Amino acid sequence: MISGNRGEWSELYAFLKVLGDGKILSADANLNILPGSPFIPVVSAIRKENNRKQLSYLTGPTITVTNSDDATLLEIDSSEVREKADALYSKIIGAEFDSSGAFELPDIEAFMDKLLLSSLKAPSTSKTDITLQIHDRHTGADSVCGWSIKSEIGSSPTLLNASAATNIVYQVTGLEADEINQINSIKSQAKVKQRIQAIMAAGGHFVFLKGRDTFIRNLKLIDSLFPQILSEALTIRYGEGLTTIQDIVGVLEERDPLSLGSGMYEFKFKKFLSSIALGMVPGTNWNGRDDANGGYIVVRKDGEVVAFHVYNRDSFEDYLFNHTKFDTPSTSRHHFGELYQVDDTVLFDLNLQIRFI
């Protein structure tokens, strides 16, 4: 049996919804459908299933499934796909799941078999969750492009997962040796915040030192100063208890720690967020290109599926900026939030994780 959480089942729902409708509605920065209901026409959805060749699902009143040799494998009425998409949405909303958040839907799995689908999502090592052939109204041509999918159903999804690669290392100056153990002895639930405040109260200063080479390289590709900007943002997040990107960048704009001038931090953070959403992975050398070169698809809580096309990048960046926050991952798992020494240098790590609000 196939088992998945709400986010994973939502990816199948998005696939069925887009396939049945043959289009995706465009959204503004608040996920509202744009006035006049402009939409992105979908010609086909493309899947490469496990142990199968590439399959193409051609949209229309009748959905036709073909293989890489253009042989027809299946024809099914689009209304049946829409009905199953609606049924899947209802089941996702009402599902009872185990401690891992996963659940099974046998009748939906039977319909997956009918559609020659063997998994909830196509295998992928990039930001692409679904590959669509769309009709580009700007050029009049059809193009095949990848899209990333996020779901608002269930718990808020992450935009960037915490890992060893997302630790930022600071040198801490101005502390006496006997203060290190005293500060590390703070064990409260808010220990990271309280330790940072104790360091500052003792006259300590945080100076950005380094991060993982690949991650720092990728950040510099976005902007040469972004490692320093991010390091400043993380000290505000953990030291002052602010969480939303919008609030933290507001503080950066007010204090201007790098003397960049008005509006610079917001602009650079929006580029950073969109790079994460569409292409950049902290632990892999990035070439600056979008893997999800079509755009971003969002499954709203009400079941509507909307999208930001790359042509609508400003609205997409506003959406990310207004709807994300710095999360707090496990300090023990990711080894951060404690003073330590390397030779005579006192160091302190903070970890980056970004989640949707």
C-alpha positions in Angstrom: 0.0 0.0 0.0 1.1 3.5 -0.7 1.4 5.7 2.4 2.0 9.5 2.5 1.4 12.6 4.6 -0.9 15.4 3.6 1.8 17.3 1.7 2.7 14.2 -0.3 -0.9 13.3 -1.1 -1.4 17.0 -2.0 1.2 16.6 -4.8 -0.9 13.9 -6.3 -4.0 16.1 -5.8 -2.3 18.9 -7.7 -1.4 16.6 -10.5 -4.9 15.3 -10.9 -6.4 18.8 -10.5 -4.2 20.3 -13.2 -4.7 17.3 -15.5 -8.5 17.4 -15.1 -8.8 21.2 -15.5 -6.2 21.5 -18.2 -5.1 24.8 -16.8 -3.7 26.5 -13.7 -5.1 29.8 -12.3 -2.6 32.6 -11.7 -2.3 34.1 -8.2 -1.2 37.4 -6.6 1.1 37.7 -3.6 -1.7 36.7 -1.2 -2.7 33.6 -3.3 -5.9 35.3 -4.5 -6.8 34.6 -8.1 -5.8 37.5 -10.3 -8.6 39.7 -11.6 -9.9 38.5 -14.9 -9.0 35.0 -14.0 -5.9 34.7 -16.3 -4.8 31.1 -16.5 -1.9 29.0 -17.7 -3.1 26.5 -20.4 -1.6 23.0 -19.7 -1.1 20.9 -22.8 0.2 17.8 -21.0 1.7 16.6 -17.7 4.8 14.4 -18.0 5.8 11.7 -15.6 8.6 9.2 -15.4 7.4 6.5 -13.2 9.6 3.9 -11.4 10.4 1.0 -13.7 8.5 2.7 -16.5 9.4 4.9 -19.5 8.3 8.5 -19.6 4.5 8.9 -19.8 2.7 12.0 -21.2 -0.8 12.8 -20.1 -2.4 15.0 -22.8 -5.2 17.2 -21.5 -8.6 17.7 -23.1 -12.2 16.4 -22.8 -10.5 13.0 -23.0 -7.2 12.6 -21.4 -4.8 10.5 -23.4 -1.8 8.8 -21.9 1.1 8.0 -24.3 4.6 6.5 -23.8 7.9 7.8 -25.2 7.1 6.0 -28.5 3.8 8.0 -28.8 1.9 4.8 -28.4 -1.5 5.3 -26.7 -1.8 3.4 -23.4 -5.0 4.8 -21.9 -7.8 7.2 -22.6 -10.0 8.5 -19.8 -12.7 11.2 -19.5 -11.4 14.3 -17.8 -14.5 14.6 -15.7 -13.6 11.3 -14.0 -10.2 12.7 -13.2 -11.8 15.9 -11.7 -14.2 13.8 -9.6 -11.3 11.8 -8.2 -9.3 14.9 -7.5 -12.3 16.3 -5.5 -12.6 13.0 -3.7 -8.9 13.0 -2.9 -9.1 16.6 -1.5 -11.9 15.6 0.8 -10.0 12.5 2.0 -6.8 14.6 2.7 -8.8 17.1 4.8 -10.6 14.4 6.8 -7.8 11.8 7.0 -6.8 10.1 10.3 -3.1 9.5 10.3 -0.5 7.8 12.4 2.2 9.4 14.6 4.4 10.0 11.5 1.5 11.9 9.8 1.1 9.3 7.1 -2.0 7.5 5.9 -3.3 5.2 3.2 -6.1 5.8 0.7 -6.8 2.4 -1.0 -9.5 3.7 -3.4 -7.3 6.5 -4.6 -4.4 4.1 -5.0 -6.7 1.9 -7.2 -7.3 5.0 -9.4 -3.5 5.7 -9.5 -3.1 2.2 -10.9 -5.7 2.9 -13.5 -3.7 6.0 -14.5 -0.4 4.0 -14.5 0.9 6.0 -11.6 3.1 4.1 -9.2 4.0 6.8 -6.7 2.5 10.0 -5.2 5.1 12.1 -7.0 7.6 11.5 -9.8 11.1 10.8 -8.7 13.2 13.9 -8.5 16.5 15.2 -7.2 15.8 18.8 -7.9 13.2 21.4 -7.0 10.9 20.1 -9.8 7.8 18.3 -8.4 5.8 18.3 -11.6 6.7 18.7 -15.3 4.2 20.4 -17.5 4.0 21.3 -21.1 2.2 24.6 -21.2 1.1 27.0 -23.9 3.0 30.2 -23.5 0.7 33.1 -24.4 3.6 35.5 -24.5 5.4 33.6 -27.3 2.6 31.6 -28.8 4.7 28.4 -28.4 4.4 25.3 -26.2 7.2 24.7 -23.7 8.1 22.0 -21.2 9.1 23.2 -17.8 9.4 22.1 -14.2 7.3 23.4 -11.3 7.7 23.2 -7.6 4.6 22.3 -5.5 3.8 23.4 -2.0 0.6 22.7 0.0 -1.2 24.7 2.6 -3.2 21.7 3.7 -2.0 20.4 7.0 1.1 21.6 8.8 3.0 24.5 7.3 5.6 23.2 4.8 9.3 24.1 4.9 10.9 26.2 2.2 14.4 25.3 3.4 15.1 22.3 5.6 17.7 22.5 8.4 20.9 20.5 7.9 24.6 20.6 8.8 25.0 22.6 5.6 22.8 25.5 6.9 24.9 26.2 10.1 26.4 29.7 10.2 29.6 30.1 12.3 30.3 33.2 14.3 33.4 34.2 16.2 32.5 35.6 19.6 34.8 38.3 20.9 34.9 40.1 24.2 34.2 37.2 26.6 36.3 36.0 29.5 37.1 32.3 29.6 35.1 31.7 32.8 32.0 33.1 31.2 31.8 30.4 28.5 30.7 27.6 30.9 28.4 29.9 32.8 26.6 30.9 29.6 26.4 27.3 28.3 24.8 26.3 31.6 21.6 28.0 30.5 19.3 25.1 29.8 15.8 26.7 29.4 13.5 26.0 26.5 14.6 29.5 25.1 18.3 28.7 25.8 19.6 30.0 22.5 17.9 33.4 22.9 19.0 33.6 26.5 22.6 32.6 25.7 22.9 35.2 23.0 21.5 37.8 25.3 23.9 36.7 28.1 26.8 37.0 25.6 25.8 40.5 24.7 25.2 41.5 28.3 28.8 40.3 29.1 30.2 42.5 26.4 30.5 39.8 23.7 30.2 40.5 20.0 29.1 38.2 17.2 31.3 38.4 14.0 30.3 36.3 11.0 33.1 33.9 10.3 32.1 31.2 7.9 29.6 28.5 6.8 29.9 25.4 4.7 31.9 26.2 1.6 29.1 25.2 -0.8 26.4 27.0 0.9 28.4 30.2 1.2 29.4 30.0 -2.4 25.7 29.6 -3.4 24.8 32.6 -1.2 27.5 34.7 -2.9 26.1 33.8 -6.3 22.8 35.4 -5.2 24.7 38.4 -3.8 28.3 38.8 -2.7 27.2 40.3 0.6 24.4 37.9 1.4 26.4 35.6 3.8 26.9 38.7 6.0 23.3 39.8 5.6 22.0 36.3 6.5 24.3 36.2 9.6 22.9 39.5 10.8 19.3 38.2 10.2 20.0 35.1 12.2 21.3 37.0 15.3 18.1 39.1 15.2 15.9 36.0 14.9 17.5 34.0 17.7 18.7 36.9 19.9 15.5 39.1 19.8 12.9 36.4 19.2 11.5 37.8 15.9 10.5 35.1 13.5 8.9 36.4 10.3 11.2 37.3 7.4 9.2 40.5 7.0 9.8 41.6 10.6 13.5 40.6 10.6 14.2 42.4 7.4 12.4 45.4 8.8 14.9 45.6 11.6 17.8 45.2 9.1 16.4 48.1 7.1 16.1 50.2 10.2 19.6 49.5 11.6 21.4 49.1 8.2 24.3 47.1 9.7 26.2 46.9 6.4 25.5 50.5 5.3 23.6 49.4 2.2 20.9 52.0 2.2 17.1 51.9 2.2 15.3 48.9 0.5 18.5 46.9 -0.1 17.9 44.2 2.4 14.3 43.5 1.3 15.3 43.3 -2.3 18.2 40.9 -1.6 16.1 38.7 0.7 13.4 38.3 -2.0 16.0 37.1 -4.4 17.4 34.7 -1.8 13.9 33.3 -1.1 13.0 32.8 -4.7 16.4 31.2 -5.4 15.7 28.6 -2.6 12.2 28.0 -3.9 13.2 27.4 -7.5 16.7 26.1 -7.7 19.3 26.5 -4.9 20.1 23.7 -2.5 22.6 24.5 0.3 24.7 21.3 0.0 25.0 21.3 -3.8 27.0 23.7 -6.0 24.4 25.8 -7.8 24.7 27.4 -11.2 22.3 30.2 -10.6 19.6 28.6 -12.8 16.0 27.7 -11.8 15.3 23.9 -11.7 11.6 24.7 -11.4 11.8 26.9 -14.5 8.1 27.1 -14.9 7.3 28.5 -11.5 5.6 27.6 -8.3 2.3 25.8 -7.7 0.4 26.2 -4.4 -2.4 24.0 -3.2 -4.5 26.4 -1.1 -6.4 25.2 2.0 -9.7 25.4 0.2 -8.4 23.0 -2.5 -7.9 25.6 -5.2 -4.6 25.1 -7.1 -2.9 28.4 -8.1 0.4 29.2 -9.6 3.1 31.8 -10.0 4.6 31.7 -13.5 8.1 32.9 -14.0 6.6 35.9 -15.8 4.9 36.8 -12.6 8.1 36.7 -10.5 7.5 40.0 -8.6 4.2 38.6 -7.1 5.9 35.3 -6.3 8.7 37.1 -4.5 6.2 39.2 -2.5 4.3 36.0 -1.6 7.5 34.3 -0.3 8.6 37.5 1.6 5.2 37.9 3.3 4.5 34.3 4.1 7.8 32.8 5.5 9.6 32.8 8.8 12.8 31.5 10.4 12.0 28.3 12.2 13.9 26.8 15.1 15.2 23.3 14.4 16.6 20.9 17.0 19.8 22.3 18.6 21.0 18.8 19.5 20.4 17.3 16.0 22.0 20.2 14.2 24.7 21.1 16.8 24.2 24.8 17.3 23.5 27.4 20.0 26.4 26.7 22.3 29.8 28.4 22.8 32.8 26.3 22.0 36.5 26.9 21.4 38.9 26.0 18.6 42.4 26.8 19.7 42.0 30.2 21.3 39.0 31.3 19.2 35.5 31.3 20.8 32.8 30.2 18.3 29.0 30.0 18.2 26.8 28.4 15.5 23.3 29.3 14.5 21.2 27.2 12.1 18.9 28.3 9.3 15.5 26.8 8.6 12.8 28.6 6.8 9.1 27.6 7.0 5.9 29.0 5.5 3.6 30.8 7.9 
